[in-house]
Amino acid sequence: STLVLFQLIGVDYQIKTITGNQSFENNVTIKIRGDSGKVSIPLSTTNNGTQPFQANATDLFVHRENDVGKIKRIIIEHDNSKENQTWNLKKIFITKGKFSFK
């Protein structure tokens, strides 16, 4: 019998968010599902260490996670820890390795 070992190779996910004219203070997570799996990434620390989701701000998050293959679906959710908040997420861009998604 032959034993085959698979090593999950990580890939860098660069997630860029653009927030509208209202700051948002809840904890945000993005779930990315692809044809080879799924990952859940907390968007809590920006690449440059600033407070994320401030009014009219662009934030960049970089995480190394398992490669999900071709991205099929994303879900962005928050924990509603700060009540009565509305997040005006204008745009999100995801770059996985050398591939970009809008």
N, C-alpha and C positions, 0 to 999 in steps of 0.2 A: 504494500500500500504506500501511497505517496502522500506526504503531508505538505500542504500548500499554505504558506503564511502570507497574509495580505497586510501591507502597511498602509494605513491611511495617510495620505500625503496632504499636508496643510496648504492652504492657499490664502493669500492676503485679500481680504474684503475691504475696500475703501468705500465708505458710505458718506455721502455728502448731503446734508439737509439744508434747506433754505426756509427759514421761519419768516412769517409775515410780520404785521405791525403789533403783535402782542406776544410778550414773553410767556414761556410755559415751564412749569417747575415740577411736573410729574415725572416719574421714572418711566423711561421709554425702552421698549424692546422691539427689535425687528426679527421676524422669523422668515427665513429664506428656504424655500422648497425647490429642489431640482429633480432631475430625472435619476439622480444617484443618491438622494438622501435629503436631509434637512439640518439646518443649524438655527440656533436661537442666540442672538447677539444683543447684550445690553448696551444701550447708547448712553452711557453715564459719564464717560471721560473723553473729551475731545482730544484730537491729536496734539494740540498745543496747550492743553491743560485749562482752557477757559470754561466757564459755566455754559453748558449747552442750552440751546433753544431760546436765546435772548431775542428781543424784538429786532426785526430786520437784519438778522445775522445769518451767516453761512458757517456751518460747522462741518468738520471733517473727523471721522472716526475710522481707525484702522484696526482690524482684528484678524488674527490668523486662526482659521478654523478648517475643519474638514471640507474638502471640495464636494459640493452638491451636484456637480455636473452642470448641465444647461439649466439656467434658472427658469422655473415655470411659474412661480407665484411668490409674492411677498405679503406679509401681514405686519402692520405696524400697530403696536398696542401700548397702552400705558396703564399704570396701576391705580389711577384716580386718587392718589394719596393726598393731593391738594384739591379740595372740592371747588366746584364752580370755576374751573379753568377750561378754556377753549384753546386748542393749539391750531394755529393757522399755518399748517405745513404747506408751503407753496410748491416745493419740488423736492424730489429725492433722486439721487443718482447713485448707482452701485457699480463699482468697478471690481471685477473678480479676475485677478491675474491680469491679462491683457484685454479682457472683454468688458465693455461698458453697457449698462442698462439704465433706462430712464423710466 
